[in-house]
Amino acid sequence: MQTMTLFQACEYIDKAAAEDRVWHYNGGQAYIRLHDELNILMIIDHTNTHTGPTVEICDGTEYFKTYAGNQFSYSKRMRESSLSEYFSVAS
């Protein structure tokens, strides 16, 4: 089993935001499209400080249809507030 640190999760979310692949972020969970041409949804939950971030992978076909266009506003907001910068300062 692979594990991911909080900082690695934040870096991945920041990278996805730079590529307009963050479809939703609520302060603890990021909903990310793995690739522009694939309907694979990755949900990164970084709220559990004891076990570290968790990652769920699922079919995002319906999700992407329902929330079409969200990736631009959420990704833009995430680019303006880098998670990896925030958590490196907060640590």
C-alpha angles and dihedrals in degrees: 000000000000120000129203127208122224090251092051090050091050092049091051092049090049090050091049090050090052087056095044092247099124106103097176139001124182102177095274109034128049121200108207134179106226095213135001092240098043129073094220116133121204118195115197114194113192098171099101107084093182101056100022128232121338126210127208123189121198145150106284099185096116093036092055091047092049095046100034111161096021091107092073099054096039094044090049092052091048091051089053091052110037111207094204090054092047095049094042089056093041093052 
